[in-house]
Amino acid sequence: MSYTFFDFLQLIGALGIFIFGMKIFSDGLQKVAGNKLRSILKGMTKNRLSGILTGFGATTITQSSTTTTVMVVSFVNAGLITFIESTGVIMGANIGTTVTAWMVSIFGFQMKITPVAISLIGIFFPFLFVGGDKLKNTAEAMIGFGILFIGLEFIKEAVPNIQDNPEMFAALDSFTGFGFASIIIFVFVGTLLTLLTQSSSAATAITLVMLFQGWINFPIAAAMILGENIGTTVTANIAAIVGNVHAKRAARFHLIFNLIGVIWMLFLINPFLIGIDAIMQKFVPEVGSIFDDSQEARAAATLGLSLFHTTFNILNVSLLFGFVPAIIRLVERIQKDKSDGDDAFRLQYISGGLMSSPELSIAQAHKEIELFGKLIEKMHFSFTGLLMKKPKKNQKFLKKIAKREQITDNIELEVSEYLTRLSGTNLSVDATRRVRSMLSIVNDLERVGDIYYQLSKTFEDMMELEVALPKEAIDEVAVYLDVVLQAIKLMRQNMQNVNGKVDLDSAIMMENRINERRDEMKETHFLRLQKGVYSAQTGVVFMDFITRLEKIGDHIFNVQESLAGKKLKTHSEMVVGR
C-alpha cells in the first residue's frame, strides 16, 4: 500500500481548504444579500408553503442547511416565529441544501473548473482593497467560490488511488457485499461523516469524490447521502439544548422529518435508483448506465447522485406536507412543555450564539434590545405602582424592581459580550456603526434600570423614616411619571424602526418637555419649603425623585440619538426641525 500518513494529512488539508472556501463563499453571499436576507426571513410567518420557499431561499444564500436550521431554532427560541411556522422553513432547507451538490457535481466533475477558479481569484482579489462594501463583499464571495473548487480539486487528488492501494479498497469493499445491510451501514457512515465535518455540504462533496474515484458505487453513495440528511439535523439539536421548549421542538421536528424520509426511501431505494439511472440514460445516453464502473459513467453518476439528492428531498417534502400536523403532535408529545414561567427572564434572541451572517446577528441583538426596552417600561410601571398603589403592595413592587434591576445588569453584560464578539468579525462600515450604537444603547438602558432601583431605595428610606409627601407633591410626581412614560413609549416605537426613520424631532420635544416639567416642579418645591408645607427632609426626597426621573429622560434621549446615528451636542440643536 502506497498511501502514507502524510498523504492522509494532505486529504485533511484539502478538506479544510474546501470548507474554508465554502465559509468565505457563504459569508460573502450573505453580506451581498444583506437586507434581502432579512426580507426572505420575514416570509417565514405567512404559511407553510411560503416557509418552504423561505427555507429554500435562505439555504441557497447561506449555502448550508445547518446554518438555516440553527437560525430557525434561534428565532423559535426568541419567539420571532412559532414552532409550527418553523416547520415549513426546515422542509425548504432540506431542498435548498441540494443546490450545493449540483454546484459541486457540475463544476467539479463535468468541467475543468480549477483554471477558472484561479482566474476568478485573480480578477476579484484587488477589489478586496478598493471600492465600496458591496464590491468587496462580491469579491469575497467570488474568491470563496474559487477556493472552494481548488479545495475540491485537492480532495480529488488526495483521495487514494484504487490501483495503488488495493488493500484499502478491499477493506471498504468488504462492507458492500451484505446487500440491504450494506445500505444501512453506509447510511450510518454518511451520518458520521456529516457529524465529523459539521457540514452536510462537505460530506456531500466527499461522497461525490469517492463515487467519482470509484471507491464506492452509486447505491452506496446514495445511502451515504441519506445518512447525511440525518447528520445535518444534529447541529440544530445541539443548538436547541440551551433553547426553550419551542426551539427544542423545532430541532426535534427536523430530526423526525428527515428520519421518516430516510426510512421510506430505504424501502424503495432499489427501484428509485433504477428510475434515476433511466432518467440519466435518457439525457446522457452516450455514457451508458451510471451503475457501470467506467470513468465516463462515474462522472455521470455524480450528476445522478445530485438528481437523487434533489428528487428525494422534494418528494419527501411533497409526501409529508399533509402529515406535518401529525408530526407536530408527535413532537409535542415527545418534547413536553415543562416551563415554569421563567422563560421571560432570560435572553431570548442571542442565546444560541452568533449567526452565520453579521446582518442576522445584528438583527438578533437589536431584537434583544427591544426586549430590554420593554423591561424598562415594566420597571417604570412597578415604580409608579409603588408610589400610587396601596401600601400593602409595596413589598411586591420593591421585589419586582430589585429583580428586574438584576436582569438589566445581566442583559447589559451578555448583550455587550455578544456585540463585542460580533465586532471582531468582518463587518461593513455600516454594521460597525450599528454595533457601536447598540453598545451605547444597552449601557444607557442599564443605567435607567439602575435609576429605577435607586428610586425604589429612596422610597424604602421614606417608609423607614416615616416620611410622607403631601398629596399635591405626589400628584406632581405622577404627572412627571406620565411624561417620562410617553418618552419610553416613543423610544420603544423608534426601536422598532431601526432600519427606517427614527422620529428624533418627537424625541427632542419629549426631552424638552421633561426638562420644562422638572423646572416647574423645582419652583413649586421651593414655594412649599418657604410656606412650610413639608420639612427639608421631605423636600430632599421630592428633589431626589424629580432629579432621577430627569436623568432617566436624558438616558432615553441618548438611546434615541444612538438609534438615529446622530449625536446632538449643543442646546441650539435641541430645537425641533434643526
Long-range contacts (C-beta under 8 A, 24 or more apart in sequence): 1-164, 1-165, 1-166, 1-167, 1-168, 2-164, 2-165, 3-160, 3-164, 3-165, 3-168, 7-158, 7-160, 10-154, 10-158, 11-155, 11-158, 11-159, 13-154, 13-158, 14-151, 14-154, 14-155, 14-157, 14-158, 15-151, 15-155, 15-197, 15-202, 15-206, 16-151, 17-147, 17-150, 17-151, 17-154, 18-148, 18-151, 18-152, 18-154, 18-155, 18-202, 18-205, 19-151, 19-197, 19-199, 19-202, 20-147, 20-151, 21-144, 21-145, 21-146, 21-147, 21-148, 21-149, 21-150, 21-151, 22-63, 22-64, 22-100, 22-144, 22-148, 22-199, 22-201, 22-202, 23-144, 24-140, 24-141, 24-143, 24-144, 24-147, 24-148, 25-63, 25-141, 25-144, 25-145, 25-147, 25-148, 26-62, 26-63, 26-64, 26-67, 26-144, 26-356, 27-140, 27-141, 27-144, 27-356, 27-357, 27-426, 28-137, 28-138, 28-139, 28-140, 28-141, 28-142, 28-143, 28-144, 29-61, 29-62, 29-63, 29-141, 30-61, 30-62, 30-356, 30-357, 30-358, 30-359, 30-360, 31-133, 31-137, 31-140, 31-141, 31-357, 31-358, 31-359, 31-428, 32-134, 32-137, 32-138, 32-141, 33-61, 33-357, 33-359, 34-359, 35-359, 35-499, 37-61, 37-357, 37-359, 37-360, 38-359, 38-360, 38-363, 41-71, 41-75, 41-360, 44-72, 44-75, 44-81, 44-85, 44-86, 44-88, 44-89, 45-81, 45-85, 47-88, 48-85, 48-87, 48-88, 48-91, 48-321, 48-324, 49-88, 50-88, 51-85, 51-86, 51-87, 51-88, 51-89, 51-91, 51-92, 52-88, 52-89, 52-91, 52-92, 52-95, 52-317, 53-92, 54-88, 54-89, 54-92, 55-88, 55-89, 55-90, 55-91, 55-92, 55-93, 55-94, 55-95, 55-96, 56-92, 56-93, 56-95, 56-96, 57-92, 57-96, 58-89, 58-92, 58-93, 58-96, 59-92, 59-93, 59-95, 59-96, 59-97, 59-99, 60-96, 60-99, 62-356, 62-357, 63-99, 63-100, 63-201, 64-97, 64-199, 64-200, 64-201, 64-356, 65-93, 65-94, 65-96, 65-97, 65-200, 65-232, 66-198, 66-199, 66-200, 66-232, 66-235, 66-236, 67-355, 67-356, 68-93, 68-96, 69-93, 69-232, 69-233, 69-235, 69-236, 69-250, 69-251, 69-254, 70-235, 70-236, 70-239, 70-352, 70-356, 71-355, 71-356, 71-360, 72-236, 72-250, 73-236, 73-239, 73-240, 73-243, 73-247, 73-250, 73-251, 73-352, 74-239, 74-243, 74-247, 74-349, 74-350, 74-351, 74-352, 74-355, 74-364, 76-243, 76-246, 76-247, 76-249, 76-250, 77-240, 77-243, 77-244, 77-246, 77-247, 77-348, 77-349, 77-351, 77-352, 78-348, 78-349, 78-364, 78-367, 79-246, 79-348, 80-349, 80-367, 82-246, 83-246, 83-249, 83-250, 83-253, 83-328, 84-328, 86-250, 86-253, 87-250, 87-253, 87-257, 87-324, 87-327, 87-328, 90-250, 90-253, 90-254, 90-257, 91-257, 91-317, 91-320, 91-321, 91-324, 92-317, 94-229, 94-257, 94-258, 94-261, 94-313, 94-316, 94-317, 95-310, 95-313, 95-314, 95-317, 97-200, 97-201, 97-232, 97-313, 98-306, 98-309, 98-310, 98-313, 100-201, 100-204, 100-205, 101-204, 101-208, 101-305, 101-306, 101-309, 101-310, 102-306, 102-310, 104-152, 104-204, 104-205, 104-208, 104-302, 104-306, 105-208, 105-302, 105-303, 105-305, 105-306, 106-303, 106-306, 107-149, 108-149, 108-152, 108-153, 108-156, 108-205, 108-208, 108-302, 109-208, 109-212, 109-299, 109-302, 109-303, 110-299, 110-302, 110-303, 113-149, 113-152, 113-153, 114-149, 114-150, 114-153, 116-149, 117-145, 117-146, 117-147, 117-148, 117-149, 117-150, 118-146, 118-150, 120-145, 120-146, 121-146, 121-147, 133-428, 133-429, 133-430, 137-428, 140-426, 152-205, 152-209, 155-205, 155-206, 155-209, 156-209, 156-212, 156-213, 159-209, 159-210, 159-213, 159-215, 161-213, 162-213, 162-214, 162-215, 169-215, 172-215, 172-216, 176-216, 176-217, 176-220, 182-220, 182-223, 183-219, 183-220, 183-223, 183-266, 183-269, 184-223, 184-266, 185-223, 186-216, 186-220, 186-223, 186-224, 186-227, 187-223, 187-224, 187-226, 187-227, 187-230, 187-262, 187-266, 188-227, 189-223, 189-224, 189-227, 190-223, 190-224, 190-225, 190-226, 190-227, 190-228, 190-230, 190-231, 191-227, 191-228, 191-230, 191-231, 192-227, 192-231, 193-224, 193-227, 193-228, 193-231, 194-227, 194-228, 194-230, 194-231, 194-232, 194-234, 195-231, 195-234, 198-235, 200-228, 200-229, 200-231, 200-232, 203-228, 203-231, 204-228, 204-309, 207-305, 208-302, 208-305, 208-306, 211-298, 211-301, 211-302, 211-305, 212-298, 212-299, 212-301, 212-302, 213-298, 214-293, 214-298, 217-291, 217-293, 218-273, 218-277, 218-290, 218-291, 218-301, 218-304, 218-305, 219-269, 219-270, 219-273, 219-291, 221-301, 221-305, 222-269, 222-273, 222-305, 222-308, 223-269, 225-305, 225-308, 225-309, 225-312, 226-262, 226-265, 226-266, 226-312, 227-262, 229-258, 229-261, 229-262, 229-312, 229-313, 230-255, 230-258, 230-259, 230-262, 232-258, 233-258, 239-352, 239-353, 242-351, 242-352, 243-351, 243-352, 244-339, 244-343, 245-335, 245-336, 245-337, 245-338, 245-339, 247-352, 248-335, 249-328, 249-331, 249-332, 249-335, 252-331, 252-334, 252-335, 253-327, 253-328, 253-331, 256-327, 256-330, 256-331, 257-316, 257-320, 257-327, 258-316, 260-316, 260-320, 260-327, 261-312, 261-313, 261-316, 261-320, 264-316, 264-319, 265-312, 265-316, 272-308, 272-312, 273-308, 276-304, 276-307, 276-308, 276-311, 277-304, 279-307, 280-304, 280-307, 345-403, 345-407, 347-411, 347-414, 347-415, 350-414, 350-415, 350-418, 354-418, 354-421, 354-422, 354-425, 358-422, 358-425, 358-426, 358-427, 358-428, 358-431, 359-431, 361-418, 361-422, 362-422, 362-431, 362-434, 362-435, 362-438, 365-415, 365-418, 365-419, 365-422, 365-435, 365-438, 366-438, 366-495, 366-498, 368-411, 368-415, 368-418, 369-415, 369-438, 369-441, 369-442, 369-445, 369-495, 370-492, 370-495, 370-496, 372-408, 372-411, 372-415, 372-442, 372-445, 373-445, 373-488, 373-491, 373-492, 373-495, 373-559, 374-492, 375-404, 375-407, 375-408, 375-411, 375-449, 376-408, 376-445, 376-448, 376-449, 376-452, 376-488, 377-485, 377-488, 377-489, 377-492, 378-404, 379-404, 379-405, 379-408, 379-448, 379-449, 379-452, 380-452, 380-481, 380-484, 380-485, 380-488, 382-452, 382-456, 383-452, 383-455, 383-456, 383-459, 383-481, 384-478, 384-481, 384-485, 386-456, 386-459, 387-459, 387-474, 387-477, 387-478, 387-481, 388-474, 388-478, 394-459, 394-463, 397-456, 398-456, 398-459, 398-460, 401-452, 401-453, 401-456, 402-453, 402-456, 404-449, 404-452, 405-449, 405-450, 405-452, 405-453, 407-449, 408-445, 408-446, 408-448, 408-449, 408-450, 409-446, 409-449, 411-442, 411-445, 411-446, 412-442, 412-443, 412-445, 412-446, 415-442, 416-442, 416-443, 433-565, 434-498, 437-562, 437-563, 437-565, 438-562, 440-558, 440-562, 441-559, 441-562, 441-563, 444-555, 444-556, 444-558, 444-559, 444-562, 445-555, 445-559, 447-555, 448-552, 448-555, 448-556, 451-548, 451-551, 451-552, 451-555, 452-552, 454-548, 455-544, 455-545, 455-548, 455-549, 458-541, 458-544, 458-545, 458-548, 461-541, 462-541, 465-537, 467-535, 467-537, 467-538, 467-541, 468-538, 469-534, 469-538, 469-541, 469-542, 470-528, 470-533, 470-534, 472-524, 472-528, 473-525, 473-528, 473-534, 473-542, 476-521, 476-524, 477-521, 477-542, 477-545, 477-546, 477-549, 479-517, 480-514, 480-517, 480-518, 480-521, 480-545, 480-546, 480-549, 481-549, 483-510, 483-513, 483-514, 483-517, 484-514, 484-549, 484-552, 484-553, 484-556, 486-510, 487-511, 487-514, 487-553, 487-556, 487-557, 488-556, 490-560, 491-556, 491-559, 491-560, 494-560, 494-563, 494-564, 495-559, 495-563, 497-563, 498-563, 502-560, 502-563, 502-564, 504-560, 504-561, 504-564, 504-566, 505-576, 505-577, 507-557, 507-560, 507-561, 508-557, 508-568, 508-574, 508-575, 508-576, 509-576, 510-553, 510-556, 510-557, 511-553, 511-554, 511-556, 511-557, 511-574, 512-574, 514-549, 514-550, 514-553, 515-550, 515-553, 518-546, 518-547, 518-549, 518-550, 521-546, 522-546
